[in-house]
């Protein structure tokens, strides 16, 4: 079965780690976890026609209410043709590397 989300473009260099169609309130969305360069992030993709009547701030507020949104992290929104992209929960490999190094030091010192 085909989906409108089959037409979602993927930027060059981006690797989709996971994706799932879901609903945000009653709106169909595509949820993605991705990696680009040394950044991992998450995106909720909506059809632009479905959110044409929502302001950017109202849409961002919906995303910030999700249980897996990391409070205090940045969030970007772009309306590109047929799709609207809300990106959030950005993490860099540097943070993960620092965490792994700190954990290794703790374990080595036991």
GUTI-300561 format. One line per 4 residues: number of its first residue (from 0); for each residue x, y negated, z negated of N, C-alpha, C. Coordinates in nm, 4 decimals. Layout:
N
NUM) X,Y,Z,X,Y,Z,X,Y,Z | ...
END
This chain:
110
0) 0.0841,0.1177,0.0000,0.0000,0.0000,0.0000,0.0889,-0.1245,0.0000 | 0.0570,-0.2199,0.0840,0.1382,-0.3410,0.0915,0.0868,-0.4458,-0.0064 | 0.1745,-0.5353,-0.0407,0.1444,-0.6412,-0.1361,0.1942,-0.7728,-0.0788 | 0.1304,-0.8821,-0.1138,0.1788,-1.0138,-0.0735,0.3212,-1.0340,-0.1223
4) 0.3552,-0.9716,-0.2350,0.4881,-0.9902,-0.2923,0.5974,-0.9169,-0.2132 | 0.5576,-0.8336,-0.1164,0.6570,-0.7717,-0.0285,0.7287,-0.8775,0.0555 | 0.6682,-0.9953,0.0676,0.7225,-1.1036,0.1491,0.8125,-1.2001,0.0703 | 0.8347,-1.1741,-0.0589,0.9163,-1.2633,-0.1419,1.0616,-1.2562,-0.0950
8) 1.1194,-1.3713,-0.0631,1.2600,-1.3707,-0.0206,1.3536,-1.3489,-0.1400 | 1.4687,-1.2902,-0.1123,1.5724,-1.2730,-0.2133,1.6940,-1.3514,-0.1662 | 1.7417,-1.4404,-0.2530,1.8571,-1.5222,-0.2150,1.9810,-1.4354,-0.1965 | 2.0636,-1.4753,-0.1022,2.1869,-1.4017,-0.0748,2.2719,-1.3926,-0.2010
12) 2.3229,-1.2744,-0.2280,2.4066,-1.2516,-0.3449,2.3298,-1.2108,-0.4694 | 2.1973,-1.2154,-0.4635,2.1149,-1.1774,-0.5785,2.0838,-1.0289,-0.5731 | 2.0991,-0.9618,-0.6861,2.0642,-0.8202,-0.6977,1.9431,-0.8116,-0.7906 | 1.8358,-0.7515,-0.7412,1.7160,-0.7325,-0.8231,1.7383,-0.6063,-0.9057
16) 1.7419,-0.6223,-1.0375,1.7649,-0.5091,-1.1278,1.6364,-0.4355,-1.1603 | 1.5272,-0.5107,-1.1655,1.3974,-0.4517,-1.1973,1.2902,-0.5470,-1.1463 | 1.1786,-0.4914,-1.1004,1.0644,-0.5754,-1.0666,0.9362,-0.4977,-1.0862 | 0.8322,-0.5732,-1.1202,0.7032,-0.5116,-1.1507,0.5928,-0.6117,-1.1208
20) 0.4906,-0.5678,-1.0501,0.3730,-0.6528,-1.0327,0.2913,-0.6464,-1.1609 | 0.2367,-0.7607,-1.1993,0.1611,-0.7694,-1.3246,0.0596,-0.8828,-1.3120 | -0.0001,-0.9194,-1.4242,-0.0951,-1.0311,-1.4297,-0.0498,-1.1280,-1.5379 | -0.0608,-1.2555,-1.5084,-0.0401,-1.3623,-1.6055,-0.1764,-1.4284,-1.6175
24) -0.2407,-1.4083,-1.7312,-0.3830,-1.4384,-1.7436,-0.4505,-1.3547,-1.6354 | -0.5189,-1.4156,-1.5421,-0.5803,-1.3378,-1.4332,-0.5045,-1.3516,-1.3017 | -0.3897,-1.4159,-1.3063,-0.3131,-1.4417,-1.1845,-0.2188,-1.3265,-1.1532 | -0.2203,-1.2768,-1.0305,-0.1217,-1.1747,-0.9935,0.0174,-1.2373,-0.9865
28) 0.1151,-1.1656,-1.0399,0.2535,-1.2130,-1.0402,0.3478,-1.0985,-1.0080 | 0.4672,-1.1353,-0.9677,0.5768,-1.0404,-0.9557,0.6799,-1.0827,-1.0591 | 0.7122,-0.9925,-1.1495,0.8123,-1.0178,-1.2526,0.9421,-0.9513,-1.2095 | 1.0511,-1.0269,-1.2113,1.1810,-0.9726,-1.1720,1.2867,-1.0001,-1.2785
32) 1.3778,-0.9051,-1.2917,1.5027,-0.9250,-1.3644,1.6108,-0.9148,-1.2578 | 1.7016,-1.0117,-1.2559,1.7990,-1.0193,-1.1484,1.9367,-1.0578,-1.2006 | 2.0334,-1.0370,-1.1136,2.1714,-1.0767,-1.1429,2.2240,-1.1489,-1.0193 | 2.2852,-1.2629,-1.0433,2.3484,-1.3397,-0.9369,2.4800,-1.3909,-0.9904
36) 2.5883,-1.3556,-0.9240,2.7207,-1.3945,-0.9685,2.7400,-1.3425,-1.1115 | 2.7626,-1.4282,-1.2088,2.7790,-1.3790,-1.3462,2.6594,-1.4175,-1.4330 | 2.5450,-1.4413,-1.3684,2.4244,-1.4813,-1.4409,2.3162,-1.3757,-1.4234 | 2.2531,-1.3402,-1.5348,2.1356,-1.2536,-1.5338,2.0180,-1.3396,-1.5775
40) 1.9045,-1.3203,-1.5150,1.7867,-1.3984,-1.5495,1.6593,-1.3244,-1.5165 | 1.5503,-1.3903,-1.5439,1.4184,-1.3340,-1.5170,1.3374,-1.4361,-1.4392 | 1.2472,-1.3873,-1.3560,1.1627,-1.4748,-1.2757,1.0206,-1.4211,-1.2743 | 0.9260,-1.5118,-1.2875,0.7860,-1.4812,-1.2600,0.7534,-1.5526,-1.1296
44) 0.7057,-1.4760,-1.0323,0.6741,-1.5293,-0.8999,0.5233,-1.5231,-0.8817 | 0.4668,-1.6350,-0.8401,0.3233,-1.6445,-0.8173,0.2983,-1.6923,-0.6756 | 0.1804,-1.6645,-0.6227,0.1436,-1.7228,-0.4949,0.1157,-1.8703,-0.5186 | 0.1729,-1.9549,-0.4380,0.1565,-2.0996,-0.4559,0.0099,-2.1415,-0.4518
48) -0.0685,-2.0764,-0.3685,-0.2110,-2.1123,-0.3590,-0.2847,-2.0861,-0.4905 | -0.2376,-1.9877,-0.5667,-0.3027,-1.9538,-0.6936,-0.2745,-2.0554,-0.8037 | -0.1649,-2.1313,-0.7893,-0.1259,-2.2262,-0.8937,-0.1200,-2.3699,-0.8425 | -0.1813,-2.3933,-0.7268,-0.1797,-2.5275,-0.6681,-0.2444,-2.6306,-0.7603
52) -0.3422,-2.5879,-0.8396,-0.4124,-2.6810,-0.9289,-0.3451,-2.6949,-1.0656 | -0.2368,-2.6211,-1.0885,-0.1646,-2.6310,-1.2152,-0.0430,-2.7215,-1.1996 | -0.0234,-2.8107,-1.2948,0.0968,-2.8939,-1.2935,0.2175,-2.8066,-1.3273 | 0.3362,-2.8551,-1.2974,0.4579,-2.7831,-1.3325,0.4628,-2.7585,-1.4832
56) 0.4275,-2.8596,-1.5618,0.4326,-2.8460,-1.7075,0.3327,-2.7411,-1.7579 | 0.2137,-2.7362,-1.6998,0.1143,-2.6369,-1.7412,0.1624,-2.4958,-1.7089 | 0.2237,-2.4811,-1.5928,0.2758,-2.3498,-1.5530,0.3924,-2.3084,-1.6422 | 0.4827,-2.4023,-1.6713,0.5943,-2.3727,-1.7612,0.5423,-2.3322,-1.8993
60) 0.4375,-2.3968,-1.9441,0.3787,-2.3649,-2.0744,0.3270,-2.2209,-2.0778 | 0.2667,-2.1762,-1.9678,0.2202,-2.0367,-1.9595,0.3372,-1.9396,-1.9749 | 0.4488,-1.9693,-1.9089,0.5659,-1.8815,-1.9161,0.6235,-1.8824,-2.0576 | 0.6294,-2.0009,-2.1184,0.6846,-2.0117,-2.2534,0.6008,-1.9370,-2.3568
64) 0.4767,-1.9061,-2.3236,0.3911,-1.8322,-2.4172,0.4088,-1.6803,-2.4058 | 0.4857,-1.6352,-2.3069,0.5091,-1.4911,-2.2913,0.5931,-1.4390,-2.4075 | 0.5632,-1.3184,-2.4551,0.6370,-1.2655,-2.5703,0.7853,-1.2411,-2.5433 | 0.8241,-1.2268,-2.4183,0.9646,-1.1998,-2.3875,1.0403,-1.3252,-2.3436
68) 0.9773,-1.4417,-2.3532,1.0478,-1.5670,-2.3251,1.1338,-1.6015,-2.4457 | 1.2630,-1.6246,-2.4235,1.3555,-1.6595,-2.5314,1.3441,-1.8087,-2.5605 | 1.2794,-1.8409,-2.6722,1.2550,-1.9796,-2.7099,1.3869,-2.0567,-2.7147 | 1.3844,-2.1754,-2.6585,1.5024,-2.2601,-2.6598,1.5906,-2.2448,-2.5369
72) 1.5619,-2.1472,-2.4529,1.6413,-2.1314,-2.3311,1.5827,-2.2182,-2.2205 | 1.6643,-2.2474,-2.1206,1.6167,-2.3332,-2.0121,1.5224,-2.2562,-1.9199 | 1.4487,-2.3337,-1.8439,1.3479,-2.2784,-1.7539,1.3445,-2.3678,-1.6307 | 1.3429,-2.3078,-1.5127,1.3330,-2.3859,-1.3891,1.2103,-2.3408,-1.3116
76) 1.1534,-2.4329,-1.2360,1.0360,-2.4024,-1.1555,1.0571,-2.4605,-1.0167 | 1.0279,-2.3807,-0.9142,1.0346,-2.4321,-0.7773,0.9167,-2.3768,-0.6977 | 0.8573,-2.4651,-0.6217,0.7461,-2.4278,-0.5334,0.8031,-2.4271,-0.3919 | 0.8144,-2.3052,-0.3371,0.8768,-2.2894,-0.2054,0.7797,-2.2176,-0.1125
80) 0.7070,-2.2933,-0.0337,0.6152,-2.2341,0.0632,0.5070,-2.1526,-0.0046 | 0.4964,-2.0273,0.0337,0.3886,-1.9398,-0.0148,0.4064,-1.8966,-0.1601 | 0.5257,-1.9191,-0.2166,0.5533,-1.8685,-0.3515,0.6035,-1.9783,-0.4448 | 0.5717,-1.9596,-0.5716,0.6217,-2.0454,-0.6784,0.7053,-1.9580,-0.7701
84) 0.8253,-2.0030,-0.8014,0.9218,-1.9267,-0.8797,0.9462,-1.9967,-1.0125 | 0.9320,-1.9228,-1.1220,0.9666,-1.9754,-1.2535,1.0773,-1.8867,-1.3089 | 1.1968,-1.9440,-1.3232,1.3158,-1.8709,-1.3682,1.3442,-1.9047,-1.5137 | 1.3839,-1.8041,-1.5918,1.4054,-1.8260,-1.7350,1.4927,-1.7145,-1.7919
88) 1.5239,-1.7268,-1.9223,1.6063,-1.6279,-1.9948,1.7403,-1.6031,-1.9260 | 1.8069,-1.7122,-1.8896,1.9381,-1.7004,-1.8254,2.0423,-1.6564,-1.9280 | 2.1274,-1.5642,-1.8881,2.2417,-1.5211,-1.9694,2.3616,-1.5084,-1.8769 | 2.4773,-1.5445,-1.9272,2.5978,-1.5273,-1.8465,2.6772,-1.4093,-1.8983
92) 2.7547,-1.3507,-1.8100,2.8407,-1.2394,-1.8496,2.9372,-1.2832,-1.9582 | 2.9746,-1.4108,-1.9580,3.0659,-1.4615,-2.0601,3.0093,-1.4384,-2.1997 | 2.8802,-1.4650,-2.2156,2.8154,-1.4438,-2.3455,2.8164,-1.2956,-2.3801 | 2.7812,-1.2128,-2.2828,2.7785,-1.0683,-2.3075,2.9186,-1.0162,-2.3367
96) 3.0173,-1.0663,-2.2604,3.1555,-1.0239,-2.2840,3.2013,-1.0636,-2.4238 | 3.1677,-1.1861,-2.4663,3.2066,-1.2331,-2.5999,3.1401,-1.1481,-2.7070 | 3.0137,-1.1143,-2.6870,2.9429,-1.0303,-2.7829,3.0079,-0.8927,-2.7919 | 3.0386,-0.8334,-2.6775,3.1010,-0.7007,-2.6759,3.2378,-0.7037,-2.7428
100) 3.3138,-0.8084,-2.7176,3.4460,-0.8218,-2.7786,3.4340,-0.8356,-2.9303 | 3.3374,-0.9170,-2.9772,3.3163,-0.9332,-3.1219,3.2725,-0.8016,-3.1844 | 3.1859,-0.7289,-3.1184,3.1397,-0.5997,-3.1703,3.2559,-0.4998,-3.1772 | 3.3402,-0.5005,-3.0750,3.4551,-0.4108,-3.0723,3.5489,-0.4428,-3.1899
104) 3.5740,-0.5713,-3.2134,3.6600,-0.6106,-3.3256,3.6028,-0.5652,-3.4589 | 3.4728,-0.5802,-3.4758,3.4094,-0.5363,-3.6004,3.4243,-0.3862,-3.6195 | 3.4033,-0.3112,-3.5121,3.4123,-0.1652,-3.5214,3.5580,-0.1221,-3.5433 | 3.6524,-0.1901,-3.4814,3.7938,-0.1554,-3.4982,3.8424,-0.1834,-3.6392
108) 3.7831,-0.2814,-3.7058,3.8255,-0.3192,-3.8397,3.7596,-0.2386,-3.9500 | 3.6754,-0.1449,-3.9171,3.6086,-0.0622,-4.0193,3.6997,0.0462,-4.0676
END
